[in-house]
Amino acid sequence: MRALRILLVIVVVLGGIFIVVDRAAVYFAESEAAGQVEVIGGTVDSTDVSIRGFPFLTQVAGSALDQVDIRLTGIETAAGGRRIRISVMNAELHHVTLADGFSSAIAARATGTATISYEDLTHAADDGVVVEYGGNGKVKVTGAIDILGRTLTRSVTSTVTLVDGRTVRVHADEVPGEGIPGLEGLVRRKTDFEREIGALPSGLKLQRIEPTKDGLEISVTGSDIRLAGYRTSDSRDR
């Protein structure tokens, strides 16, 4: 019995050591991966990488990870002379295959969401334009125009759509004309706009966009996501 107890203690101790080593290896790998993430054609404020599944060391031995979660905060790119910023993007990468001495990785599939705040969308719009949530899946766009020596401020309810999986389009549903010739065109030139989103991890695609009270929520999906060196590339390279 004494020998059995000693054996059990040894097993528990070794198991504890393995867990500690395994978790330490995960922490190191996550830190290294996060530090290597780059955005070509843009910038990222911060990057967090979480490697899921246990044990980690046996996954590495098999050159395959069950799931890797990536959180990118403050992705910013420029298009058409205007900058657009994704406040945060979370992506779950599944069945990640490691290769080239663990210097590259390919995820079989991915799902996630990206959020553009209304403050960031306002900064991406024309000068003097403010974008807010308009309720019922719409946005409210307010802008000032000069006409006949007068400054008119108009607010319109707009629909937000995703064009070609990379461009956010804001288009007013209706512009009150009030009998002033050319007013609708002037308002639309101020309140309607398109901004291209770039600098997403290679292989990820924007699928659906929906205005919510917290900002524009965009669904992200992908397959065969290439994370060679955990680098990202401009969406225009895809």
N, C-alpha and C positions, 0 to 999 in steps of 0.2 A: 504493500500500500504506500509505504514511504517513497519507494522508487517511482510509483505511478504519479504521486503528488509532485515529485521533483520534475518528472517528465512534463506534466501539465504546466508547471510553472515555466519551464524552459520554452514550451510551445507558445504560451501567452506572451512571454518576454520577446521571443523572436517575432511573433505576430505584431506586437506593438512596434518593434524596431522597423519591420517592413512597412507598416502603415506610415510611420514618421518619414522614412526614406521616400516612400511613394509620394506623399503629400509635398515633401520638399522638392522632389523632382518636378511635380506639376507646377508648383509656384515658380521655379526657375524657368521652366519651359514657357509658361504664360508671360513672364516678364520679358524673356528674350523675343517672343513672337510679337508682343505689343510694341517693343522698341524698334522692330524692323518694318512695321507697317508704314508705307509711304503713299502719298497721293500724287500722281503725275498730273500736272495741270491744275492743281488746287492745293489747299492746305487742310489740315485736321488739327483741331485744338487738343484732343486727347483720344487715346485708343486703349480699350480694355479687351483682353482675350481671356476666355474661361474654357478650360478643357474639361469636358464632362466624362463620366464613366470611371469605374474602379475595377481593378487596379490600373493605374496609368502605365506602370512599367511593363506589364504584359501586353498592353496595347502597342507600346513603342516597339517591343520585341517583334510584334507581328506587323509592324510598319503600317498600322491602321488605327485611327481614332474613331470612337463611336460618334462623338459630337464635339464641335468647337463653336463656342458662342463669341461673336465679335460685336463690340459696341463702339461706334465711332461718334464722337461729339464734335460739333462745329465743323462740318465739311463745307468748304467754301470754294466756289469756282466762279469764273467770269465768262459771260457770253453776251455778245452784242453791246459791249461797253458797260454792262451792268453786272454786278456781282449777286449771286444768289447763294444762300446758306441753308444747308440742312441742319436743323438744330441737333438732331440725334438720329442715328440709325442703328437698329439692333437686328442681327442676322444669326440664325442657327444653321450651322453647316453640318451636314450629316454624312457619315461614312467617308471620312477624310483619309486618303491614301498618301503615305509619306514616301518620298523617293530622293535619290541623289544625296544620300547621307543625311537625310532629314532636312535638306536645304530647300526642298520644294514640297508642295502638297496640292492635291486636287480633291475637292469635295464633290460627291456624287450629286447632291442636291442641297438646296438652301431655301429657307423661308424667313421672312422678317418684315419689319415695318420701318419706315422713315417718316420723320415729322418735320415740317417747316412751320415755324411759328409765324403768327400774323405780323409780329414786329419785323422779322426777317423778310417776309414777303413785302411789307411796306418799303423796306430799304431797297428791294429789288425792283420796285415799281418806279414810275417817273417821279421827278421832284414834285413835292407838294401833294402827292397822292397818299391816302391812308387806307389800308385794307384791314377789315375787321370781320368777325363772324357775323353772318346775317341771319342765321337760323335756318332750319329745314334744309341743311346740306348746301347752303349758298353762302357767298361772301358779300359783304357790303363794301363798296369802293367809293371813296369820296375824293373829289378833286376840284380845283378851281381853274376857271378859264377866263380869258379876257375877250370880251366881245363888245364892239361899239363903244369902247371907252369905259366899259363897266366890267367889274370882276364878279363872275357868277360862280357860286359853289354848288355843286350838284352831287348827290349820292345816288348810286345805282345798285340794284341787286344783280349779282353776277354769278354765272356758272363757271366752275373750274373743271377743266378736263385735262387729260394726259394725251399728248400727241406723239405718236411714233415711239412711245415708251421712254421718252427722254425730255420732253418739253412740256412745261406747265403753261396752260392757256387760260387766261381770265377774260371772260366775254360777258358784257352786260346783256341781261335778258331783254331789257327795254329802257329807252332813254326818253324822258319827258321832253317833248319839243317845245311846248308852250308857244307855238306859232312863230318862233324865231327861225328864219331860214338858215340852214347850215348848223344849227345848234347841236343836233344829234351827232353829226360828224365830228364837231369840235370836242364834245364830251367823250365820244368813243376813242378819239386819238389820245385822250388823257387817261381814261380809265381802263381801256382794253389793252392788254399786253401779253407777251409770251416770253418765257425765260427758259433756256435750256439747262438741264441739270447734268453735270458731268462728274467725273472723279468718283465713280463707284467701283467697288471691287470687280475685277474682270470676271464676267460670267453672270453677274447679277443684273436683273432687269426690273424696271418699275412696271407694275401691272395695273393698279387701280388707285385712283386718288379720291379722297372724300374730305370735304371741309367738316371739321368738328369744332367745338368750342375752344379746344386747346391748340388748334392749328390745322394745317393740311396733313392728313394721314395718308401715307402712300404704302401700298402693299409691295413687297419685294420678294421675288422668286428667282430661281436660277438652277442650272444643272451644269455639271462639269466645271465648277468654279475653280479657276486656277489661281493658286496662292503661292506661286513660285517665290520663295524668299519672303512670303507673306507680304508681297508688294501689291498695290492696287494700281489700276490704270484708269485713264480718262475714258468715260463711256463712249466717246467717239472712236476709240480704237477697237470697239467690239464689232 
